[in-house]
Amino acid sequence: MGTPHADLEKLTAPKLRELAIAKYPSITGVSGMKKEDLVEAIIAEEVRLGLRPKEEKAQATATMGTGQLKTAIRGLKGVLEGGERAQMKTARLQIKRMKRRLRKLRKAS
């Protein structure tokens, strides 16, 4: 069985690099990857090896188009204006990830 997605998200980037090098030597470019890319690469490799079902690979933002991502970002920005500290922190993280996804979509098209 593959490593659960939540456990991968909890690890730091250096720990993810060590894990990728130790368990999955076929993943190339590990030293230059960011945390999000490392998590995606590890999941993709586990899917390729049959350790994880294919459905688990896709995330909610992966299926969203640019319009849906922009709408979700606007909604999260409302949380930043009058939310608690913990909510604001998670909202900032989600916005950051969605913006990365938007940039990848723009680059791909």
Beta strands, then each sheet from edge to edge (+ up, - down):
end
